[in-house]
Amino acid sequence: MSPAPFRGAVADTVGAIVTRYAVRDEVPMPPADDARTLVRLLWRSGPEADARPRRGPKQRVSVDEIVDTAVDLADRNGLDAVSMRALATALGIGPMSLYTYVPSRDVLVALMIDRVATDHPMPEPATTPAESLAAIARALRDELLAHPWLLDAPPWRHVLGPNGLARYERQLEALESADLPDLDRDRILSVLTSFVVGNAREAVSARTAPSRSGMSDAEWWEAVAPELDAVIPDGAYPLANRVGSAAGELYQAPGAPAEVFEFGLARLLDGLRPLLGE
């Protein structure tokens, strides 16, 4: 199956959601042999169907074990921590042995993306398309917060695996009752996914800021506020002061990604309802 007809939302919804942040025709593809091997590994067909190494001695691990271990490394330490050498060490095999199972890191990451799609299945279609889209958005956000390394996945065109393609199918089922052109169905999912990705990126940044800076939000503002008071003239920026103070008082933080997500999702769906026939 060629991925060409599925350019658009499907590239987002297979878990490699951030591919829309790159110009796809300007990013590298894996070598042709690696791409063919990736398809066979994703679909467990051909020589890779039994998940054994393509060459070398009798297997000590399976491709499934390799992918699960890589996902665990990424969940704990980020995608940059998933080098072939670090993964081989975690598995107790030599780095060169690892390449007999998975030919490259790019192939490995594509397998990881398809693997985590099984942990966060798309919900069953709800009563209305808008309700279904809301459930889809929340499920995608939950996945990104559980596996934030997905936001850093390399932006090349991922071949569709069984889990990613099943996800896209389920998402399209949510729109089946709406009288829409097919391209609009894809575009709606793309817009929804882009919104989710942006909010998830903000949420992950807010969650990791204290560990990265060594300061809580409250501690950071306590340090910064006197400096701002010293340089900002009295009465300047009245709108920013009024609105920012109201938000800060409510959130007790620089922002509130979860609240903003629900607010934005509701407004987005309000705008889509006429198109959905609701």
DADAFEN-V706404 format. One record per residue. RES is the residue in three letters. D_LAST is the distance of its C-alpha to the last C-alpha in Angstrom with 2 decimals. Layout:
RES:D_LAST / RES:D_LAST
This chain:
MET:34.86 / SER:34.53 / PRO:32.07 / ALA:31.73 / PRO:28.58 / PHE:26.82 / ARG:27.51 / GLY:24.59 / ALA:22.42 / VAL:24.74 / ALA:27.61 / ASP:25.71 / THR:24.45 / VAL:27.84 / GLY:28.85 / ALA:30.61 / ILE:27.68 / VAL:29.90 / THR:30.86 / ARG:28.57 / TYR:31.08 / ALA:33.74 / VAL:34.36 / ARG:34.57 / ASP:37.13 / GLU:39.44 / VAL:39.62 / PRO:42.06 / MET:41.40 / PRO:43.48 / PRO:46.53 / ALA:45.98 / ASP:47.86 / ASP:45.82 / ALA:42.54 / ARG:43.77 / THR:44.91 / LEU:41.58 / VAL:39.77 / ARG:42.36 / LEU:42.15 / LEU:38.37 / TRP:38.43 / ARG:41.90 / SER:43.36 / GLY:46.76 / PRO:49.53 / GLU:47.11 / ALA:45.65 / ASP:47.84 / ALA:47.18 / ARG:50.89 / PRO:52.43 / ARG:52.97 / ARG:56.65 / GLY:59.25 / PRO:60.50 / LYS:58.88 / GLN:55.55 / ARG:55.58 / VAL:51.81 / SER:48.73 / VAL:45.94 / ASP:43.59 / GLU:45.99 / ILE:46.16 / VAL:42.41 / ASP:42.03 / THR:44.90 / ALA:43.46 / VAL:40.12 / ASP:42.13 / LEU:44.15 / ALA:41.11 / ASP:39.42 / ARG:42.64 / ASN:43.92 / GLY:41.35 / LEU:41.12 / ASP:44.32 / ALA:46.22 / VAL:45.46 / SER:48.40 / MET:49.97 / ARG:53.12 / ALA:51.45 / LEU:49.54 / ALA:52.76 / THR:54.53 / ALA:51.89 / LEU:52.26 / GLY:56.04 / ILE:56.49 / GLY:57.77 / PRO:55.49 / MET:56.80 / SER:56.08 / LEU:52.43 / TYR:52.16 / THR:53.23 / TYR:49.96 / VAL:47.55 / PRO:48.76 / SER:47.21 / ARG:45.23 / ASP:42.36 / VAL:42.13 / LEU:42.38 / VAL:39.47 / ALA:37.26 / LEU:38.29 / MET:37.56 / ILE:34.00 / ASP:33.32 / ARG:35.13 / VAL:33.11 / ALA:29.86 / THR:31.14 / ASP:31.33 / HIS:27.66 / PRO:25.72 / MET:22.00 / PRO:20.18 / GLU:19.03 / PRO:15.38 / ALA:13.51 / THR:11.28 / THR:8.00 / PRO:8.42 / ALA:8.14 / GLU:10.72 / SER:12.67 / LEU:12.96 / ALA:14.21 / ALA:16.72 / ILE:17.81 / ALA:18.47 / ARG:20.54 / ALA:22.42 / LEU:23.32 / ARG:24.51 / ASP:26.55 / GLU:28.17 / LEU:29.16 / LEU:30.62 / ALA:32.50 / HIS:33.79 / PRO:33.93 / TRP:36.21 / LEU:33.20 / LEU:32.66 / ASP:36.17 / ALA:36.00 / PRO:37.74 / PRO:35.44 / TRP:36.57 / ARG:34.63 / HIS:34.35 / VAL:34.75 / LEU:32.07 / GLY:33.30 / PRO:32.16 / ASN:30.36 / GLY:28.55 / LEU:27.56 / ALA:26.37 / ARG:24.23 / TYR:22.63 / GLU:22.06 / ARG:20.35 / GLN:18.06 / LEU:17.14 / GLU:16.55 / ALA:13.66 / LEU:11.89 / GLU:13.48 / SER:10.75 / ALA:8.81 / ASP:10.64 / LEU:12.35 / PRO:16.04 / ASP:17.97 / LEU:19.05 / ASP:15.63 / ARG:15.13 / ASP:18.47 / ARG:17.86 / ILE:14.79 / LEU:17.09 / SER:19.90 / VAL:18.33 / LEU:17.31 / THR:20.82 / SER:22.58 / PHE:21.14 / VAL:22.24 / VAL:25.62 / GLY:26.36 / ASN:25.74 / ALA:27.66 / ARG:30.51 / GLU:30.76 / ALA:30.71 / VAL:33.43 / SER:35.49 / ALA:35.34 / ARG:36.30 / THR:39.25 / ALA:40.52 / PRO:42.97 / SER:44.63 / ARG:44.85 / SER:46.32 / GLY:48.19 / MET:46.74 / SER:43.97 / ASP:41.52 / ALA:43.52 / GLU:46.79 / TRP:45.56 / TRP:44.48 / GLU:47.76 / ALA:49.59 / VAL:47.58 / ALA:47.11 / PRO:50.81 / GLU:50.94 / LEU:47.94 / ASP:49.47 / ALA:52.64 / VAL:51.17 / ILE:48.33 / PRO:49.81 / ASP:49.17 / GLY:46.34 / ALA:44.96 / TYR:41.26 / PRO:40.24 / LEU:36.48 / ALA:36.72 / ASN:39.03 / ARG:36.86 / VAL:33.52 / GLY:35.25 / SER:37.19 / ALA:34.15 / ALA:32.41 / GLY:35.69 / GLU:36.42 / LEU:33.14 / TYR:33.13 / GLN:36.92 / ALA:36.39 / PRO:35.80 / GLY:32.12 / ALA:29.68 / PRO:27.72 / ALA:25.95 / GLU:24.75 / VAL:23.82 / PHE:21.86 / GLU:19.65 / PHE:19.31 / GLY:18.57 / LEU:16.09 / ALA:14.03 / ARG:14.33 / LEU:13.61 / LEU:10.28 / ASP:9.52 / GLY:10.55 / LEU:8.69 / ARG:5.03 / PRO:5.63 / LEU:7.60 / LEU:5.59 / GLY:3.81 / GLU:0.00
